Amino acid sequence: MEQTTDRIAACAAALRRHRFEVETVATPEEAFEIMKRTIGEEKPQLVSFGDSMTMRATGIIEWLRGQTGMTLLDGFDSSMPRPERLEIRRQALLSDLFITGINAVTTEGTLHWLDMVGNRIAPVAFGPRKVILVAGRNKIVADRPRSASAASRPRRTSPATRASARPAPRRASAWTATRRTASATPAWRCCAATPPGACSSY
């Protein structure tokens, strides 16, 4: 446990050196409270998300569905035809707040994704005014070479996402962030929780 705590601390320190805002938490419930507080401060009118089991474990999406005064763009509603879901994911680029997960985060302070259609990578790089990234302690690796293995690790799918899960096509893209992008207005946040549930934002 002490070794895990040290890795989380090293990861957080490295991210701060790259100008990320960092919050570490012990439970998904704490991560939820941080995200809820951030949303209350930002007061977004248009919110969207990139699918993530870790993010869903916090309960933030269910909470957002019940909020008034904001619109939630859900590009993962399996009742919709795939073209409609993809169009909503494009619209997410113009959201005020975007929430998603990370495939791997290193103790060197880099973030890594392997994305099937790029709907998580694109909004993280450019578009939304605020981004919250969610990462569990299981996503922390030592360095970039190890991140490739972690990013490509198969993930379990929930009933809500299983219908849309497909093998990654050849155009699947990998992307790495070492610092806040020029387009990001506020800074990033990254939290590590137990079990896999945490948060981060930029």
Buried (B, 14 or more C-beta within 10 A) or exposed (E): EEEEEEBBEBBBEBBBEBEBBBBBBBBBEBBBBBBBEBBEEBEBEBBBBBBBBBBBBBBBBEEBEEEEEBBBBBBBEEEBEEEEBBEBBBBBBBBBBBBBBBBBBBBBBBBBBBBBBBBBBBBBBEBBBBBBBBBBBBBBBEEBEBBBEBBBEEEEEEEBBEEBBEEEEEEEEBBBBEBBEEEBEBBBBBBBBBEBBBBBBB
